[in-house]
């Protein structure tokens, strides 16, 4: 039987860390199934669209060296400048960053990390919320990121209470501001989530 102390030490060493505003911060050790599906769904949409194009999609696990005080591991990012891509990660601001919210990381994703992304020139920032099935889209405004729009996948019990006009007015998709011809289905982002 394995020694539980060795296992615990190994587990602690494998926990992912980020540096946020110069402070080492532990990340959630294991993403939920919903988190995993959302990241995979977003990666699939962008990977298919960007195949053969200069911009590159990166899924969870790739280090982002944003600046001297901030080293993150975003859930998803798109980088259009190939000079920023090195073997050990991305060096400099990605064009698009997506973070999938979890209770343990939401405060940083909405606060210090969003501020750092805005200062460093990220062109679009999304917060995907598995619990509420929403995507918040933030765009740059004077060195910071401001909320532009919130897109939601409504549950059936809410949809049956809406009028035909309300249903017709609900957005079913949206576009990333980086790519005019990429239509992103809200349902596709939350495919196979609970």
PyMOL commands that place a pseudoatom at each C-alpha (Angstrom):
pseudoatom trace, name=CA, resn=UNK, resi=1, chain=A, elem=C, hetatm=0, pos=[0.000, 0.000, 0.000]
pseudoatom trace, name=CA, resn=UNK, resi=2, chain=A, elem=C, hetatm=0, pos=[1.406, 3.442, -0.922]
pseudoatom trace, name=CA, resn=UNK, resi=3, chain=A, elem=C, hetatm=0, pos=[2.547, 5.670, 1.879]
pseudoatom trace, name=CA, resn=UNK, resi=4, chain=A, elem=C, hetatm=0, pos=[-0.179, 8.349, 2.343]
pseudoatom trace, name=CA, resn=UNK, resi=5, chain=A, elem=C, hetatm=0, pos=[2.415, 10.964, 3.337]
pseudoatom trace, name=CA, resn=UNK, resi=6, chain=A, elem=C, hetatm=0, pos=[4.315, 10.448, 0.081]
pseudoatom trace, name=CA, resn=UNK, resi=7, chain=A, elem=C, hetatm=0, pos=[1.043, 10.695, -1.833]
pseudoatom trace, name=CA, resn=UNK, resi=8, chain=A, elem=C, hetatm=0, pos=[0.153, 13.922, -0.020]
pseudoatom trace, name=CA, resn=UNK, resi=9, chain=A, elem=C, hetatm=0, pos=[3.573, 15.456, -0.779]
pseudoatom trace, name=CA, resn=UNK, resi=10, chain=A, elem=C, hetatm=0, pos=[3.257, 14.416, -4.424]
pseudoatom trace, name=CA, resn=UNK, resi=11, chain=A, elem=C, hetatm=0, pos=[-0.251, 15.901, -4.573]
pseudoatom trace, name=CA, resn=UNK, resi=12, chain=A, elem=C, hetatm=0, pos=[0.971, 19.209, -3.118]
pseudoatom trace, name=CA, resn=UNK, resi=13, chain=A, elem=C, hetatm=0, pos=[3.824, 19.381, -5.623]
pseudoatom trace, name=CA, resn=UNK, resi=14, chain=A, elem=C, hetatm=0, pos=[1.458, 18.803, -8.529]
pseudoatom trace, name=CA, resn=UNK, resi=15, chain=A, elem=C, hetatm=0, pos=[-1.023, 21.500, -7.491]
pseudoatom trace, name=CA, resn=UNK, resi=16, chain=A, elem=C, hetatm=0, pos=[-1.016, 24.282, -9.997]
pseudoatom trace, name=CA, resn=UNK, resi=17, chain=A, elem=C, hetatm=0, pos=[0.061, 27.752, -8.998]
pseudoatom trace, name=CA, resn=UNK, resi=18, chain=A, elem=C, hetatm=0, pos=[-0.358, 31.180, -10.484]
pseudoatom trace, name=CA, resn=UNK, resi=19, chain=A, elem=C, hetatm=0, pos=[1.409, 34.413, -9.645]
pseudoatom trace, name=CA, resn=UNK, resi=20, chain=A, elem=C, hetatm=0, pos=[-1.151, 37.188, -9.273]
pseudoatom trace, name=CA, resn=UNK, resi=21, chain=A, elem=C, hetatm=0, pos=[0.195, 40.687, -8.663]
pseudoatom trace, name=CA, resn=UNK, resi=22, chain=A, elem=C, hetatm=0, pos=[3.444, 39.173, -7.365]
pseudoatom trace, name=CA, resn=UNK, resi=23, chain=A, elem=C, hetatm=0, pos=[1.774, 36.730, -4.938]
pseudoatom trace, name=CA, resn=UNK, resi=24, chain=A, elem=C, hetatm=0, pos=[1.880, 32.948, -5.438]
pseudoatom trace, name=CA, resn=UNK, resi=25, chain=A, elem=C, hetatm=0, pos=[-1.720, 31.691, -5.467]
pseudoatom trace, name=CA, resn=UNK, resi=26, chain=A, elem=C, hetatm=0, pos=[-2.851, 28.075, -5.480]
pseudoatom trace, name=CA, resn=UNK, resi=27, chain=A, elem=C, hetatm=0, pos=[-5.314, 27.094, -8.178]
pseudoatom trace, name=CA, resn=UNK, resi=28, chain=A, elem=C, hetatm=0, pos=[-8.135, 24.597, -7.861]
pseudoatom trace, name=CA, resn=UNK, resi=29, chain=A, elem=C, hetatm=0, pos=[-6.455, 21.175, -8.009]
pseudoatom trace, name=CA, resn=UNK, resi=30, chain=A, elem=C, hetatm=0, pos=[-9.161, 19.423, -10.011]
pseudoatom trace, name=CA, resn=UNK, resi=31, chain=A, elem=C, hetatm=0, pos=[-11.698, 21.017, -12.351]
pseudoatom trace, name=CA, resn=UNK, resi=32, chain=A, elem=C, hetatm=0, pos=[-15.298, 19.844, -12.289]
pseudoatom trace, name=CA, resn=UNK, resi=33, chain=A, elem=C, hetatm=0, pos=[-16.872, 17.946, -15.174]
pseudoatom trace, name=CA, resn=UNK, resi=34, chain=A, elem=C, hetatm=0, pos=[-18.786, 21.091, -16.213]
pseudoatom trace, name=CA, resn=UNK, resi=35, chain=A, elem=C, hetatm=0, pos=[-15.574, 23.134, -16.159]
pseudoatom trace, name=CA, resn=UNK, resi=36, chain=A, elem=C, hetatm=0, pos=[-13.824, 20.540, -18.294]
pseudoatom trace, name=CA, resn=UNK, resi=37, chain=A, elem=C, hetatm=0, pos=[-16.674, 20.365, -20.814]
pseudoatom trace, name=CA, resn=UNK, resi=38, chain=A, elem=C, hetatm=0, pos=[-16.896, 24.160, -21.171]
pseudoatom trace, name=CA, resn=UNK, resi=39, chain=A, elem=C, hetatm=0, pos=[-13.149, 24.519, -21.769]
pseudoatom trace, name=CA, resn=UNK, resi=40, chain=A, elem=C, hetatm=0, pos=[-13.245, 21.658, -24.278]
pseudoatom trace, name=CA, resn=UNK, resi=41, chain=A, elem=C, hetatm=0, pos=[-16.274, 23.083, -26.071]
pseudoatom trace, name=CA, resn=UNK, resi=42, chain=A, elem=C, hetatm=0, pos=[-14.680, 26.523, -26.419]
pseudoatom trace, name=CA, resn=UNK, resi=43, chain=A, elem=C, hetatm=0, pos=[-11.412, 24.984, -27.587]
pseudoatom trace, name=CA, resn=UNK, resi=44, chain=A, elem=C, hetatm=0, pos=[-13.252, 22.912, -30.212]
pseudoatom trace, name=CA, resn=UNK, resi=45, chain=A, elem=C, hetatm=0, pos=[-15.082, 25.961, -31.598]
pseudoatom trace, name=CA, resn=UNK, resi=46, chain=A, elem=C, hetatm=0, pos=[-11.907, 28.022, -31.928]
pseudoatom trace, name=CA, resn=UNK, resi=47, chain=A, elem=C, hetatm=0, pos=[-9.635, 25.154, -32.967]
pseudoatom trace, name=CA, resn=UNK, resi=48, chain=A, elem=C, hetatm=0, pos=[-11.923, 24.279, -35.872]
pseudoatom trace, name=CA, resn=UNK, resi=49, chain=A, elem=C, hetatm=0, pos=[-12.286, 27.925, -36.890]
pseudoatom trace, name=CA, resn=UNK, resi=50, chain=A, elem=C, hetatm=0, pos=[-8.577, 28.802, -36.597]
pseudoatom trace, name=CA, resn=UNK, resi=51, chain=A, elem=C, hetatm=0, pos=[-7.266, 25.702, -38.362]
pseudoatom trace, name=CA, resn=UNK, resi=52, chain=A, elem=C, hetatm=0, pos=[-4.893, 26.926, -41.098]
pseudoatom trace, name=CA, resn=UNK, resi=53, chain=A, elem=C, hetatm=0, pos=[-5.058, 30.550, -39.862]
pseudoatom trace, name=CA, resn=UNK, resi=54, chain=A, elem=C, hetatm=0, pos=[-2.291, 32.491, -38.109]
pseudoatom trace, name=CA, resn=UNK, resi=55, chain=A, elem=C, hetatm=0, pos=[-3.953, 32.755, -34.672]
pseudoatom trace, name=CA, resn=UNK, resi=56, chain=A, elem=C, hetatm=0, pos=[-3.476, 29.797, -32.311]
pseudoatom trace, name=CA, resn=UNK, resi=57, chain=A, elem=C, hetatm=0, pos=[-5.873, 28.479, -29.642]
pseudoatom trace, name=CA, resn=UNK, resi=58, chain=A, elem=C, hetatm=0, pos=[-4.546, 27.182, -26.305]
pseudoatom trace, name=CA, resn=UNK, resi=59, chain=A, elem=C, hetatm=0, pos=[-6.511, 25.102, -23.850]
pseudoatom trace, name=CA, resn=UNK, resi=60, chain=A, elem=C, hetatm=0, pos=[-6.067, 24.864, -20.079]
pseudoatom trace, name=CA, resn=UNK, resi=61, chain=A, elem=C, hetatm=0, pos=[-2.564, 24.017, -18.863]
pseudoatom trace, name=CA, resn=UNK, resi=62, chain=A, elem=C, hetatm=0, pos=[-0.414, 26.446, -20.862]
pseudoatom trace, name=CA, resn=UNK, resi=63, chain=A, elem=C, hetatm=0, pos=[1.501, 29.011, -18.809]
pseudoatom trace, name=CA, resn=UNK, resi=64, chain=A, elem=C, hetatm=0, pos=[0.946, 32.660, -19.615]
pseudoatom trace, name=CA, resn=UNK, resi=65, chain=A, elem=C, hetatm=0, pos=[3.825, 34.971, -18.683]
pseudoatom trace, name=CA, resn=UNK, resi=66, chain=A, elem=C, hetatm=0, pos=[1.796, 38.186, -18.776]
pseudoatom trace, name=CA, resn=UNK, resi=67, chain=A, elem=C, hetatm=0, pos=[4.350, 40.467, -17.087]
pseudoatom trace, name=CA, resn=UNK, resi=68, chain=A, elem=C, hetatm=0, pos=[6.897, 40.372, -14.230]
pseudoatom trace, name=CA, resn=UNK, resi=69, chain=A, elem=C, hetatm=0, pos=[4.212, 40.162, -11.520]
pseudoatom trace, name=CA, resn=UNK, resi=70, chain=A, elem=C, hetatm=0, pos=[1.622, 37.998, -13.269]
pseudoatom trace, name=CA, resn=UNK, resi=71, chain=A, elem=C, hetatm=0, pos=[1.960, 34.424, -14.470]
pseudoatom trace, name=CA, resn=UNK, resi=72, chain=A, elem=C, hetatm=0, pos=[-1.383, 32.752, -15.070]
pseudoatom trace, name=CA, resn=UNK, resi=73, chain=A, elem=C, hetatm=0, pos=[-2.717, 29.479, -16.439]
pseudoatom trace, name=CA, resn=UNK, resi=74, chain=A, elem=C, hetatm=0, pos=[-5.868, 30.599, -18.302]
pseudoatom trace, name=CA, resn=UNK, resi=75, chain=A, elem=C, hetatm=0, pos=[-8.574, 28.084, -19.079]
pseudoatom trace, name=CA, resn=UNK, resi=76, chain=A, elem=C, hetatm=0, pos=[-8.414, 29.116, -22.743]
pseudoatom trace, name=CA, resn=UNK, resi=77, chain=A, elem=C, hetatm=0, pos=[-6.657, 31.731, -24.850]
pseudoatom trace, name=CA, resn=UNK, resi=78, chain=A, elem=C, hetatm=0, pos=[-6.084, 32.763, -28.444]
pseudoatom trace, name=CA, resn=UNK, resi=79, chain=A, elem=C, hetatm=0, pos=[-2.747, 34.245, -29.506]
pseudoatom trace, name=CA, resn=UNK, resi=80, chain=A, elem=C, hetatm=0, pos=[-2.369, 35.907, -32.894]
pseudoatom trace, name=CA, resn=UNK, resi=81, chain=A, elem=C, hetatm=0, pos=[1.270, 37.030, -32.570]
pseudoatom trace, name=CA, resn=UNK, resi=82, chain=A, elem=C, hetatm=0, pos=[3.476, 33.945, -33.146]
pseudoatom trace, name=CA, resn=UNK, resi=83, chain=A, elem=C, hetatm=0, pos=[6.473, 35.720, -31.538]
pseudoatom trace, name=CA, resn=UNK, resi=84, chain=A, elem=C, hetatm=0, pos=[4.694, 35.463, -28.153]
pseudoatom trace, name=CA, resn=UNK, resi=85, chain=A, elem=C, hetatm=0, pos=[4.524, 31.661, -28.354]
pseudoatom trace, name=CA, resn=UNK, resi=86, chain=A, elem=C, hetatm=0, pos=[7.499, 29.825, -26.843]
pseudoatom trace, name=CA, resn=UNK, resi=87, chain=A, elem=C, hetatm=0, pos=[7.974, 26.186, -25.873]
pseudoatom trace, name=CA, resn=UNK, resi=88, chain=A, elem=C, hetatm=0, pos=[7.355, 26.923, -22.180]
pseudoatom trace, name=CA, resn=UNK, resi=89, chain=A, elem=C, hetatm=0, pos=[4.229, 29.049, -22.718]
pseudoatom trace, name=CA, resn=UNK, resi=90, chain=A, elem=C, hetatm=0, pos=[2.903, 32.347, -24.004]
pseudoatom trace, name=CA, resn=UNK, resi=91, chain=A, elem=C, hetatm=0, pos=[4.921, 35.503, -23.265]
pseudoatom trace, name=CA, resn=UNK, resi=92, chain=A, elem=C, hetatm=0, pos=[2.820, 38.664, -23.434]
pseudoatom trace, name=CA, resn=UNK, resi=93, chain=A, elem=C, hetatm=0, pos=[-0.869, 39.451, -23.701]
pseudoatom trace, name=CA, resn=UNK, resi=94, chain=A, elem=C, hetatm=0, pos=[-3.052, 36.986, -25.618]
pseudoatom trace, name=CA, resn=UNK, resi=95, chain=A, elem=C, hetatm=0, pos=[-5.734, 38.414, -27.870]
pseudoatom trace, name=CA, resn=UNK, resi=96, chain=A, elem=C, hetatm=0, pos=[-8.574, 36.503, -26.182]
pseudoatom trace, name=CA, resn=UNK, resi=97, chain=A, elem=C, hetatm=0, pos=[-8.658, 34.976, -22.697]
pseudoatom trace, name=CA, resn=UNK, resi=98, chain=A, elem=C, hetatm=0, pos=[-11.453, 32.825, -21.255]
pseudoatom trace, name=CA, resn=UNK, resi=99, chain=A, elem=C, hetatm=0, pos=[-11.698, 31.882, -17.597]
pseudoatom trace, name=CA, resn=UNK, resi=100, chain=A, elem=C, hetatm=0, pos=[-14.322, 29.385, -16.407]
pseudoatom trace, name=CA, resn=UNK, resi=101, chain=A, elem=C, hetatm=0, pos=[-15.543, 30.461, -12.986]
pseudoatom trace, name=CA, resn=UNK, resi=102, chain=A, elem=C, hetatm=0, pos=[-15.329, 28.233, -9.940]
pseudoatom trace, name=CA, resn=UNK, resi=103, chain=A, elem=C, hetatm=0, pos=[-16.101, 29.220, -6.347]
pseudoatom trace, name=CA, resn=UNK, resi=104, chain=A, elem=C, hetatm=0, pos=[-12.425, 29.143, -5.357]
pseudoatom trace, name=CA, resn=UNK, resi=105, chain=A, elem=C, hetatm=0, pos=[-11.141, 31.292, -8.269]
pseudoatom trace, name=CA, resn=UNK, resi=106, chain=A, elem=C, hetatm=0, pos=[-14.041, 33.608, -9.195]
pseudoatom trace, name=CA, resn=UNK, resi=107, chain=A, elem=C, hetatm=0, pos=[-12.843, 36.489, -7.014]
pseudoatom trace, name=CA, resn=UNK, resi=108, chain=A, elem=C, hetatm=0, pos=[-9.432, 36.556, -8.728]
pseudoatom trace, name=CA, resn=UNK, resi=109, chain=A, elem=C, hetatm=0, pos=[-10.916, 36.024, -12.216]
pseudoatom trace, name=CA, resn=UNK, resi=110, chain=A, elem=C, hetatm=0, pos=[-13.281, 38.999, -11.706]
pseudoatom trace, name=CA, resn=UNK, resi=111, chain=A, elem=C, hetatm=0, pos=[-10.729, 41.155, -9.865]
pseudoatom trace, name=CA, resn=UNK, resi=112, chain=A, elem=C, hetatm=0, pos=[-6.943, 41.101, -9.945]
pseudoatom trace, name=CA, resn=UNK, resi=113, chain=A, elem=C, hetatm=0, pos=[-6.590, 38.880, -13.021]
pseudoatom trace, name=CA, resn=UNK, resi=114, chain=A, elem=C, hetatm=0, pos=[-9.123, 40.906, -15.035]
pseudoatom trace, name=CA, resn=UNK, resi=115, chain=A, elem=C, hetatm=0, pos=[-7.278, 44.107, -14.056]
pseudoatom trace, name=CA, resn=UNK, resi=116, chain=A, elem=C, hetatm=0, pos=[-3.929, 42.623, -15.126]
pseudoatom trace, name=CA, resn=UNK, resi=117, chain=A, elem=C, hetatm=0, pos=[-5.375, 41.420, -18.437]
pseudoatom trace, name=CA, resn=UNK, resi=118, chain=A, elem=C, hetatm=0, pos=[-6.762, 44.905, -19.093]
pseudoatom trace, name=CA, resn=UNK, resi=119, chain=A, elem=C, hetatm=0, pos=[-3.488, 46.676, -18.252]
pseudoatom trace, name=CA, resn=UNK, resi=120, chain=A, elem=C, hetatm=0, pos=[-1.466, 44.322, -20.452]
pseudoatom trace, name=CA, resn=UNK, resi=121, chain=A, elem=C, hetatm=0, pos=[-3.640, 44.706, -23.562]
pseudoatom trace, name=CA, resn=UNK, resi=122, chain=A, elem=C, hetatm=0, pos=[-5.874, 41.627, -23.772]
pseudoatom trace, name=CA, resn=UNK, resi=123, chain=A, elem=C, hetatm=0, pos=[-8.356, 42.495, -26.521]
pseudoatom trace, name=CA, resn=UNK, resi=124, chain=A, elem=C, hetatm=0, pos=[-11.268, 40.394, -25.272]
pseudoatom trace, name=CA, resn=UNK, resi=125, chain=A, elem=C, hetatm=0, pos=[-11.942, 38.605, -21.977]
pseudoatom trace, name=CA, resn=UNK, resi=126, chain=A, elem=C, hetatm=0, pos=[-14.711, 36.119, -21.214]
pseudoatom trace, name=CA, resn=UNK, resi=127, chain=A, elem=C, hetatm=0, pos=[-15.944, 34.752, -17.927]
pseudoatom trace, name=CA, resn=UNK, resi=128, chain=A, elem=C, hetatm=0, pos=[-17.934, 31.554, -18.432]
pseudoatom trace, name=CA, resn=UNK, resi=129, chain=A, elem=C, hetatm=0, pos=[-20.151, 30.674, -15.477]
pseudoatom trace, name=CA, resn=UNK, resi=130, chain=A, elem=C, hetatm=0, pos=[-21.071, 26.956, -15.365]
pseudoatom trace, name=CA, resn=UNK, resi=131, chain=A, elem=C, hetatm=0, pos=[-23.610, 27.467, -12.581]
pseudoatom trace, name=CA, resn=UNK, resi=132, chain=A, elem=C, hetatm=0, pos=[-25.680, 30.148, -14.342]
pseudoatom trace, name=CA, resn=UNK, resi=133, chain=A, elem=C, hetatm=0, pos=[-24.711, 29.133, -17.894]
pseudoatom trace, name=CA, resn=UNK, resi=134, chain=A, elem=C, hetatm=0, pos=[-23.640, 32.645, -18.825]
pseudoatom trace, name=CA, resn=UNK, resi=135, chain=A, elem=C, hetatm=0, pos=[-20.742, 34.148, -20.741]
pseudoatom trace, name=CA, resn=UNK, resi=136, chain=A, elem=C, hetatm=0, pos=[-19.699, 37.655, -19.733]
pseudoatom trace, name=CA, resn=UNK, resi=137, chain=A, elem=C, hetatm=0, pos=[-17.770, 39.437, -22.488]
pseudoatom trace, name=CA, resn=UNK, resi=138, chain=A, elem=C, hetatm=0, pos=[-15.362, 42.213, -21.480]
pseudoatom trace, name=CA, resn=UNK, resi=139, chain=A, elem=C, hetatm=0, pos=[-13.715, 44.604, -23.942]
pseudoatom trace, name=CA, resn=UNK, resi=140, chain=A, elem=C, hetatm=0, pos=[-10.908, 47.158, -23.469]
pseudoatom trace, name=CA, resn=UNK, resi=141, chain=A, elem=C, hetatm=0, pos=[-11.689, 50.715, -22.413]
pseudoatom trace, name=CA, resn=UNK, resi=142, chain=A, elem=C, hetatm=0, pos=[-8.869, 53.079, -21.389]
pseudoatom trace, name=CA, resn=UNK, resi=143, chain=A, elem=C, hetatm=0, pos=[-6.468, 50.445, -20.044]
pseudoatom trace, name=CA, resn=UNK, resi=144, chain=A, elem=C, hetatm=0, pos=[-9.066, 48.282, -18.332]
pseudoatom trace, name=CA, resn=UNK, resi=145, chain=A, elem=C, hetatm=0, pos=[-11.661, 45.713, -19.320]
pseudoatom trace, name=CA, resn=UNK, resi=146, chain=A, elem=C, hetatm=0, pos=[-15.338, 46.727, -19.125]
pseudoatom trace, name=CA, resn=UNK, resi=147, chain=A, elem=C, hetatm=0, pos=[-18.389, 44.508, -19.342]
pseudoatom trace, name=CA, resn=UNK, resi=148, chain=A, elem=C, hetatm=0, pos=[-19.750, 44.625, -22.887]
pseudoatom trace, name=CA, resn=UNK, resi=149, chain=A, elem=C, hetatm=0, pos=[-22.478, 41.949, -22.836]
pseudoatom trace, name=CA, resn=UNK, resi=150, chain=A, elem=C, hetatm=0, pos=[-23.752, 38.890, -20.987]
pseudoatom trace, name=CA, resn=UNK, resi=151, chain=A, elem=C, hetatm=0, pos=[-25.013, 35.911, -22.987]
pseudoatom trace, name=CA, resn=UNK, resi=152, chain=A, elem=C, hetatm=0, pos=[-27.100, 33.226, -21.298]
pseudoatom trace, name=CA, resn=UNK, resi=153, chain=A, elem=C, hetatm=0, pos=[-28.431, 29.765, -21.965]
pseudoatom trace, name=CA, resn=UNK, resi=154, chain=A, elem=C, hetatm=0, pos=[-31.808, 29.826, -20.243]
pseudoatom trace, name=CA, resn=UNK, resi=155, chain=A, elem=C, hetatm=0, pos=[-33.235, 26.710, -18.585]
pseudoatom trace, name=CA, resn=UNK, resi=156, chain=A, elem=C, hetatm=0, pos=[-36.417, 25.185, -19.982]
pseudoatom trace, name=CA, resn=UNK, resi=157, chain=A, elem=C, hetatm=0, pos=[-38.526, 26.314, -17.006]
pseudoatom trace, name=CA, resn=UNK, resi=158, chain=A, elem=C, hetatm=0, pos=[-37.700, 29.954, -17.829]
pseudoatom trace, name=CA, resn=UNK, resi=159, chain=A, elem=C, hetatm=0, pos=[-38.199, 29.545, -21.559]
pseudoatom trace, name=CA, resn=UNK, resi=160, chain=A, elem=C, hetatm=0, pos=[-41.762, 28.224, -21.151]
pseudoatom trace, name=CA, resn=UNK, resi=161, chain=A, elem=C, hetatm=0, pos=[-42.669, 31.374, -19.213]
pseudoatom trace, name=CA, resn=UNK, resi=162, chain=A, elem=C, hetatm=0, pos=[-41.544, 33.727, -22.000]
pseudoatom trace, name=CA, resn=UNK, resi=163, chain=A, elem=C, hetatm=0, pos=[-43.681, 35.214, -24.730]
pseudoatom trace, name=CA, resn=UNK, resi=164, chain=A, elem=C, hetatm=0, pos=[-42.912, 34.532, -28.383]
pseudoatom trace, name=CA, resn=UNK, resi=165, chain=A, elem=C, hetatm=0, pos=[-41.484, 38.044, -28.680]
pseudoatom trace, name=CA, resn=UNK, resi=166, chain=A, elem=C, hetatm=0, pos=[-39.192, 37.491, -25.680]
pseudoatom trace, name=CA, resn=UNK, resi=167, chain=A, elem=C, hetatm=0, pos=[-38.040, 34.167, -27.087]
pseudoatom trace, name=CA, resn=UNK, resi=168, chain=A, elem=C, hetatm=0, pos=[-37.369, 35.719, -30.484]
pseudoatom trace, name=CA, resn=UNK, resi=169, chain=A, elem=C, hetatm=0, pos=[-35.294, 38.468, -28.858]
pseudoatom trace, name=CA, resn=UNK, resi=170, chain=A, elem=C, hetatm=0, pos=[-33.000, 36.053, -26.991]
pseudoatom trace, name=CA, resn=UNK, resi=171, chain=A, elem=C, hetatm=0, pos=[-29.559, 35.833, -28.574]
pseudoatom trace, name=CA, resn=UNK, resi=172, chain=A, elem=C, hetatm=0, pos=[-28.683, 32.263, -29.444]
pseudoatom trace, name=CA, resn=UNK, resi=173, chain=A, elem=C, hetatm=0, pos=[-25.168, 33.105, -30.563]
pseudoatom trace, name=CA, resn=UNK, resi=174, chain=A, elem=C, hetatm=0, pos=[-22.631, 35.921, -30.532]
pseudoatom trace, name=CA, resn=UNK, resi=175, chain=A, elem=C, hetatm=0, pos=[-19.410, 36.929, -32.236]
pseudoatom trace, name=CA, resn=UNK, resi=176, chain=A, elem=C, hetatm=0, pos=[-15.940, 37.269, -30.837]
pseudoatom trace, name=CA, resn=UNK, resi=177, chain=A, elem=C, hetatm=0, pos=[-14.833, 40.818, -31.735]
pseudoatom trace, name=CA, resn=UNK, resi=178, chain=A, elem=C, hetatm=0, pos=[-11.556, 39.416, -33.101]
pseudoatom trace, name=CA, resn=UNK, resi=179, chain=A, elem=C, hetatm=0, pos=[-13.233, 37.433, -35.880]
pseudoatom trace, name=CA, resn=UNK, resi=180, chain=A, elem=C, hetatm=0, pos=[-16.187, 38.913, -37.776]
pseudoatom trace, name=CA, resn=UNK, resi=181, chain=A, elem=C, hetatm=0, pos=[-17.149, 35.652, -39.435]
pseudoatom trace, name=CA, resn=UNK, resi=182, chain=A, elem=C, hetatm=0, pos=[-17.143, 33.383, -36.359]
pseudoatom trace, name=CA, resn=UNK, resi=183, chain=A, elem=C, hetatm=0, pos=[-20.632, 32.877, -34.949]
pseudoatom trace, name=CA, resn=UNK, resi=184, chain=A, elem=C, hetatm=0, pos=[-20.456, 31.227, -31.505]
pseudoatom trace, name=CA, resn=UNK, resi=185, chain=A, elem=C, hetatm=0, pos=[-23.500, 29.313, -30.298]
pseudoatom trace, name=CA, resn=UNK, resi=186, chain=A, elem=C, hetatm=0, pos=[-24.231, 29.761, -26.587]
pseudoatom trace, name=CA, resn=UNK, resi=187, chain=A, elem=C, hetatm=0, pos=[-25.636, 26.230, -26.567]
pseudoatom trace, name=CA, resn=UNK, resi=188, chain=A, elem=C, hetatm=0, pos=[-22.347, 24.896, -27.991]
pseudoatom trace, name=CA, resn=UNK, resi=189, chain=A, elem=C, hetatm=0, pos=[-20.378, 26.466, -25.122]
pseudoatom trace, name=CA, resn=UNK, resi=190, chain=A, elem=C, hetatm=0, pos=[-22.512, 24.685, -22.511]
pseudoatom trace, name=CA, resn=UNK, resi=191, chain=A, elem=C, hetatm=0, pos=[-22.929, 21.421, -24.431]
pseudoatom trace, name=CA, resn=UNK, resi=192, chain=A, elem=C, hetatm=0, pos=[-22.990, 18.394, -22.080]
pseudoatom trace, name=CA, resn=UNK, resi=193, chain=A, elem=C, hetatm=0, pos=[-23.041, 20.471, -18.907]
pseudoatom trace, name=CA, resn=UNK, resi=194, chain=A, elem=C, hetatm=0, pos=[-25.413, 19.781, -16.037]
for i in range(1, 194): cmd.bond("trace and resi %d" % i, "trace and resi %d" % (i + 1))
show_as sticks, trace
zoom trace
